[in-house]
Amino acid sequence: MESWLERDAAAVWHPFTQHSLWLADEPTVIERAEGPWLYDVDGNRYLDGVSSLWVTTFGHRTPEIDQAIRDQLDRLDHSTFLGATHPPGIELAERLLATTPGLDKVFFAGDGSSAVEVALKMAYQHSVQSGQPRPVFVHLAEAYHGDTLGAVSVGGIELFHATYRPLLLTTEAVGSPGLRKHGQTPAERAAEVIAELTELMARQGHEVCAIVVEPLVQAAAGMLTYDASFLQAARRLATEHGALLICDEVATGVGRTGRMWASQLAGITPDLLTCGKGLTAGYLPLSAVLATDAVYGSFLGSAASGRTFFHGHTYTANPLCCAAANANLALIESRGLLATATALGERLGDLLAPLADSDAVVEVRRLGTMTGVEVRSVGERTGQAVCRAARKRGVWLRPLGDVVILMPPLSLGRAETELLVGALTEAVDEVVR
Ligand SMILES: Cc1ncc(COP(=O)(O)O)c(C=O)c1O
């Protein structure tokens, strides 16, 4: 009998994976999970240090969420959201809007990328319906909004995006407010990019339908955090020039920063907010775009007006996904998870302080629980080597280049948080000398 890995290598093509290195990296074959722990087919357990790619909220197999999905399964597995509706979808829209004063309508999609596609199409169509088609999107250097072509168009990570440039939408980019020059404060860097954006909007604002940002943290760029003044300026400049502000909260949303939405930390409300990832507590794929009544209103008209939003997915608002999300949002509230997440972020910061001072580390960046530890490169794929060394110590991590990401489940306990940082510290010691 072939092993799982042999069968995998023979049959599977994995995302973001160079398959010539796949087996050499000794991938883990996960069989089951419980709380913050992943178990492989050989019975080894690993702390899930990245919340299974930034999605797990309370840990795996949370009894209340398991039960909500089972209860939903006993009532309705799926029905379309085109020409019909259902209670879990309606309830979820209401719950989401209750967390976002200033946003009024919810459009469901599947993955984070598909929510971004929805937001981009809504923004452009809104400009058409407002009397002036504006075909340009403004985004940030180092941005990541997903892998579908609209999302790639507003991305700014050359390694991921350069190949596809000939296929993409019309965009303009400004610098990353998170990429500070040596000795620059976050506010100084933000001021530079605000000046750049001000100049761009003065020149071309009349063609711009939306400014698209990851609020306060450019996550996939390696947790580049930036000053709230930039987000506030983007809000102001979008309004001044009649463009929309899209805050992509797919990574930052649902409590990762210690607030429900990162944009709330900056005291701003976008015109369109995208969310996904942790929305279902890490159980099922579901994303959403939250819109203002002003945007929604421009889509109202007769059937012949062409103002319909011609977009939808077969599994839009799948009831099982909505049931998981409803249970998640209810638990976040009843357990006071946002305060727990804030405390977890602070604990991570305290525990990482010695590592931040180490010569082996270039920088530790963190907002709430979203943490990137940039290690000094000691050859090719140092970040990957650190993650493998952490795995030997019972912690599962995944790097972005030489930035080791920590994104634990938001309810992670004290002992597990110490294990997480302890294993990372030892792994960095082992690999980066
Ligand atoms: C900010 C942001 N937007 C969009 C996406 C894409 O989400 P998905 O992978 O669910 O398509 C991601 C994924 O990491 C993300 O970080």
The ligand as a Tripos MOL2 file, in Angstrom:
@<TRIPOS>MOLECULE
LIG
   16    16     1     0     0
SMALL
NO_CHARGES

@<TRIPOS>ATOM
      1 C1         -6.5880   40.5780    2.4590 C.3       1 LIG1
      2 C2         -6.9590   39.3500    1.7010 C.ar      1 LIG1
      3 N1         -7.9000   39.4280    0.7560 N.ar      1 LIG1
      4 C3         -8.2920   38.3490    0.0540 C.ar      1 LIG1
      5 C4         -7.7150   37.1180    0.2720 C.ar      1 LIG1
      6 C5         -8.1390   35.9390   -0.5470 C.3       1 LIG1
      7 O1         -8.9510   35.0970    0.1840 O.3       1 LIG1
      8 P1         -9.1920   33.5880   -0.3140 P.3       1 LIG1
      9 O2         -7.8680   32.8950   -0.1940 O.co2     1 LIG1
     10 O3        -10.2260   33.0560    0.6160 O.co2     1 LIG1
     11 O4         -9.6590   33.6690   -1.7220 O.co2     1 LIG1
     12 C6         -6.7280   36.9940    1.2540 C.ar      1 LIG1
     13 C7         -6.0990   35.6790    1.5110 C.2       1 LIG1
     14 O5         -5.1210   35.5520    2.2010 O.2       1 LIG1
     15 C8         -6.3190   38.1330    1.9740 C.ar      1 LIG1
     16 O6         -5.3540   38.0740    2.8950 O.3       1 LIG1
@<TRIPOS>BOND
     1     1     2 1
     2     2     3 ar
     3     2    15 ar
     4     3     4 ar
     5     4     5 ar
     6     5     6 1
     7     5    12 ar
     8     6     7 1
     9     7     8 1
    10     8     9 2
    11     8    10 1
    12     8    11 1
    13    12    13 1
    14    12    15 ar
    15    13    14 2
    16    15    16 1
@<TRIPOS>SUBSTRUCTURE
     1 LIG1         1 GROUP 0 **** ****
